Amino acid sequence: MAEETLSARLVEVESMLERSRRRLEEGSRLVEDAHKLLAELQQALIGSPRSVSPEDSEEAASRLLQSLKASGGDMPETLCGGRLSVDQVQRLIRIDGHPIGITEMEYRVLELLAFARNNVVTRAMLLKHLYRRSDDQPQPKIIDVFISKLRKKLRNASGGAEFIETIPQRGWILRDIDATSGA
């Protein structure tokens, strides 16, 4: 009799586990769908295409970099409501007037974000900007490392302000906001 009770209990527990697994999968799908909808809304707000193929992304990277080179140094003295400044001569950044120590690669990431301010910068664009030759390029995930370290330094120096925004499945953007809305 005890064996029958244990068998019945085992079937009940297996059934509970199966229901839990299905709910978890459904929850994961809902989260994924929510991320996709958020990305679409953000892209609609900034007026960019919904999807970018690798070829289009590469072409966009080339066009952006060509226009940056052609414009010659059209970066404003201050960004983000005056809180962030980039000294192109000394290759130095300042938050609220205080210099921040960053690496050369972090500087170059910020440089491209600043030039492209208010526009999405893709991983392909950053790779092309940082590594001129395609045979020099490391794993694309290195961009995430540079962005993460740069964000942390900017956040620490600014008392928690976020200057670099992630646009899901697209890239990053440095929003050049006015001083009244804060950074």
Secondary structure as GFF3:
##gff-version 3
##sequence-region A 1 183
A	DSSP	alpha_helix	2	46	.	.	.	ID=ss1
A	DSSP	alpha_helix	54	71	.	.	.	ID=ss2
A	DSSP	beta_strand	78	79	.	.	.	ID=ss3
A	DSSP	beta_strand	84	87	.	.	.	ID=ss4
A	DSSP	beta_strand	92	95	.	.	.	ID=ss5
A	DSSP	beta_strand	98	100	.	.	.	ID=ss6
A	DSSP	alpha_helix	104	115	.	.	.	ID=ss7
A	DSSP	alpha_helix	123	130	.	.	.	ID=ss8
A	DSSP	three_ten_helix	134	136	.	.	.	ID=ss9
A	DSSP	alpha_helix	142	158	.	.	.	ID=ss10
A	DSSP	beta_strand	164	167	.	.	.	ID=ss11
A	DSSP	beta_strand	171	174	.	.	.	ID=ss12
A	DSSP	three_ten_helix	179	181	.	.	.	ID=ss13
###
